[in-house]
Amino acid sequence: MSAAGEAALALARQRRQQYLEELEAAVLRAHTGEHDWFYAGRRLYRGASRVALRAPHLKLAEDCLSLADYRAVSDALALRQRFSDDRLHQRLRPEEPEPRLIYDWLEQCRVEALLDGPAPGMARNLKARFERWSLDYHHAQLTESALGLLLFCVIQISRSRLMAAPMLEEFEDLLEATRANIVPALGHALAGLRRERHDQQGFQRHARDITDWIGAQLEGYEPQGEREDEAKDPRRALALLLDSEDELDDEVPLAATGQSRTLADGAHRYRAFTTAYDSEREADSLVRQAQLEEYRARLDERLHAQKVNVRRLARQFRRHLSVADRDGWQDGEESGVIDGRRLSQIVSSPQERRVFRRERYRPVSDAQVTLLIDCSGSMKAHGESIAMLVELLTRALDMAGVDSEVLGFTTAAWNGGRAQRDWLKAGRPAAPGRLNEARHLIFKDAQQPWRRARKRFAALLKADLYKEGIDGEAVEWACQRLMAADVNRRLLVVISDGSPSDSATNLANDRHYLDNHLRSVVATFGGGNGRRPGPIDIIGLGVGLDLSPYYARHRVIALDQTLDNALLDEVVELMLSRRRY
């Protein structure tokens, strides 16, 4: 297969996987009635917390594209959410890793055994998923070691007892001898699993008896002889198949969010204590011209070294963001509409066929793109890279004939400034709302061509431009500007590396006041999360941060020393892909 074919296949698999993840999250939202389930970076989240898949049969392979498997996982997690008390589960959870894995798995089996009512589809999904995992474990030769066979036998027997169903016929002979040795030691505990399945606390005692026995068998275990290959160590295999919340240190951090009590008490009405000091500024007005030219020269030097194919990006934008507009007629065609002016040619030259004409069309942009840059303090370190990214995107959009805006947001002061001083003078009234001087920046408006605006992008290199971030109001401002555009497709790309944050506002209200407002604004203009699609397609680009709590469509980007074609292709692909809710 050619490189282009392999790339197309990889893209198709990626889109299929994203579709299945979105479907699983939607099923969970439907099952639980809670709207904060979502996938990010191949990981499942509920709100800001990662969901640990504490059962080996629920951990899907990285390349899994099976609808049935994804449905089984969503059904299993819904049952866990409905029937299991995690605080109670943690009370007797073992400290040792292997017994802890078995203990977690037994609790998952318990909730699956509680499936009641007319739900044959769920039961079928769960049964098929466990059987596929069992066969995969066996075919991976993990049952060839004594320990692997022991663990596998305990799992199969426990589930068979809980479900009151026979194990797969394929395993009957394999497990016969091991089962004969296990049952005398664990007979009472195994019987108790089924008997106490409706009582989580009572079930835990029997589960703990089983895991304690497993722990005793594991003491001093070392793979022997030909089993010294750690890849075949069943304990390692089980650990790799599980998803543990204890091993998340190397993952991309997730933007923090929660529920704002202040907003809830105020009927979810967001307010600003005062807007008297708010401002909207041209970005270059905040930088001395000599300094701006110095920054611009530095950017030009960096951009020259990037070697990004801007023309190819422009072709992508033109292909996806343009519509065909009638542009007169094309004469002298061999088919189409008869051109009366050329009929005399048929008399003089009966073989002449070019007496037709066709309507001529040209691509015309039917979209507007806004890039909104977070200019809070933490973004200062990325200023140069952000400026280059913005310039490359706007240049490509300009070449494609697509209108674009580049906006930014920050505050005029640290710690509230004059707005907070007015609040102090007023006697510190409770729940004052936003308590700082909001500053919105214009780097490029929709009517400006790229060449005239590019000098302003250099303002992103000015360090004292960056203060605090009030994201919700900025997104609302950018959306309102977009709504004024006479186009059918509107795209807003928010570039940020953190959650909304303003120290004065957080202290006077609560720490989730601003991020709750951001979520509300995004839902209003962008839709999603059970809502109908909004008028604007809103995308979040997280600089080293997962922005999925705020933006349904998002991507984590790493701004290293170079901006290569791969990164730009990734960003453009996200911008041009259609929304699915």
C-alpha positions, 0 to 999 in steps of 0.5 A, a space after each residue: 500500500 502506498 504512503 498516501 493509502 496508509 495515511 488515509 487508512 490511519 485517518 479513517 481508523 482514527 475517526 472511527 475510534 473518535 466516533 466510538 468514544 463519543 458514542 460510549 460517552 453518550 450512552 453513559 450520559 443516557 444511562 446515568 442522567 449525568 452530562 459530564 462524561 466525555 473522552 479525552 486523549 483516549 481516556 474516559 472522564 467524568 467531570 474533571 476526574 479520570 475514570 479508572 477501568 478497574 477490571 481487565 475485561 473493560 480495558 480495550 486494546 489501543 486499536 479496538 474498533 468494535 462497536 460491541 466492545 465499546 457498548 459493553 464498556 459503557 454498560 459495565 460502567 453504568 452498572 458500576 455507577 448505579 450499584 457500587 458505592 466507591 467509598 465503601 469499596 475503598 474501605 477494604 481495598 488491599 494495599 498490595 497491587 495484585 490482590 487489589 486488582 482482583 478485589 476491584 475486578 470482583 466488585 465489577 463482576 458483582 454489579 454486572 450480576 445485578 443486571 435486572 429487568 428487560 435488558 437482554 442487549 446489555 447482558 449479551 454485551 457484557 457476556 460477549 466482552 468477558 468471553 473475548 477477554 478470556 479467550 485473548 488471555 488464554 491465546 496469549 499463552 498466559 495460562 501456561 504458567 502456574 500463577 497465570 493459570 491460578 489467577 485465570 481459574 479464580 476469575 473464571 470460577 468467581 464469575 461463574 458463581 456470581 452469574 450462576 452460569 457455566 464457564 466457556 466449554 473451551 476452559 473446562 478441561 484446562 481448569 479442571 485440576 486447578 479448580 479441584 485445588 481451589 474450591 476446598 480453600 475458597 468454597 465458603 467465600 465463593 458461595 458467599 459471592 452469589 449469596 451476598 451480591 445485593 449487599 456490597 458490605 457483606 460481599 466485600 468480606 468474601 471478596 477480601 477472603 479471596 484476595 487475601 488467599 491470592 496474596 498468600 499464593 503470590 508471596 515469593 513468586 518468581 517466574 521459573 525457567 522458560 517463564 522468566 520472560 516478563 512479558 509472560 508474567 501474568 501479574 504484569 499482564 493483568 497490570 497492563 490490562 487494567 487502568 489505574 488511577 495511581 499511574 497518571 503522573 505522565 499524562 497530559 494534565 486536565 483543565 480543572 473545573 467544578 461547580 460554582 456555588 456563587 453562580 448556583 445561588 445567583 440563579 446562574 447569572 454571571 455578572 461583573 462588579 463594574 465594567 467602567 475600567 474594561 477596554 478594547 485595545 489594538 494590540 500594537 498600541 501597547 508596545 513601543 514601535 521600535 520594540 515592536 519592530 525588534 520583535 517582528 524581526 525576531 519572528 521573521 528569523 524564526 519563521 524563515 527556519 520553520 519550512 512550513 508548506 503554507 500553500 498546502 494549508 491554503 488549498 485545504 482551507 479553500 477546499 473545505 471553506 468555500 462554495 461554488 459561486 456562478 461566474 458567467 459562462 464558458 463558451 466553446 464547449 462540446 456539451 452543455 446549453 446550445 449557444 445561439 451565437 454559434 449556430 451558424 458554425 454548424 452550417 459552415 462546418 457540420 462537424 463542428 461540435 463546440 457550439 455549447 456553453 456551460 455556466 462557470 463557477 469559482 470558489 468563494 469563501 463562505 466562512 470566517 475564522 477567529 483565533 482567540 489567544 489567552 494572554 494570561 501570565 502562564 502563556 508568556 512562555 509560549 508567546 513567540 510560538 503562538 505568534 508564529 502559529 497564528 501567523 502561519 494560519 492567518 497567512 494560509 487563510 488569507 491565501 484561501 480567501 477566507 476572512 480571519 480575525 486574531 483576538 486576545 484577552 487579558 486584564 489591565 491589572 493584577 489582583 483586581 486593580 481599580 475594580 477591586 478597590 471600588 469593591 473595597 470602598 463599597 464595603 465588600 458586598 458578597 458575591 460581587 462577580 468578576 472583579 478585575 479590569 477586563 482587556 480585550 485585544 485586537 491583533 487583526 480584524 476580519 477586513 485586514 489582509 494578513 500583510 497589513 496585520 502581521 506586524 501586530 502579531 509581534 506584540 505577543 512577545 511583550 512580556 508585560 502584556 500577559 496578566 490574568 484570564 477571564 475566558 468566558 467574557 472573551 469567548 462571548 466577545 469573540 462569538 458576538 463579533 463572529 455572529 456579525 459576519 455574513 457567512 454560513 460557517 463560523 469557526 472560533 479557535 481558542 488557544 490557551 494553556 489553563 483554566 480561567 483565573 483571576 485571583 480577585 474574582 476567585 477570592 471574592 466569589 469562588 474558584 469555579 465562578 469563571 470556569 463555570 461561566 466559560 462552560 455556559 458561554 461555550 454551550 450557548 454559542 457552540 452547543 454540544 453536551 446534549 444541546 443542539 449545535 450552536 451557530 459557531 463551531 468552537 474548538 479548544 487548542 490546549 497548550 500542554 493542557 487538556 481543555 475537554 472540560 470546556 470544549 467538546 472539540 479540542 486538541 492538546 498541542 506541544 509548542 516546541 522549538 519548531 512548528 512543523 507541517 505535522 502540527 499544522 496539519 493536525 490543527 487544520 484537520 481539527 478546524 475543518 472536521 465537522 461537528 458530531 453531537 
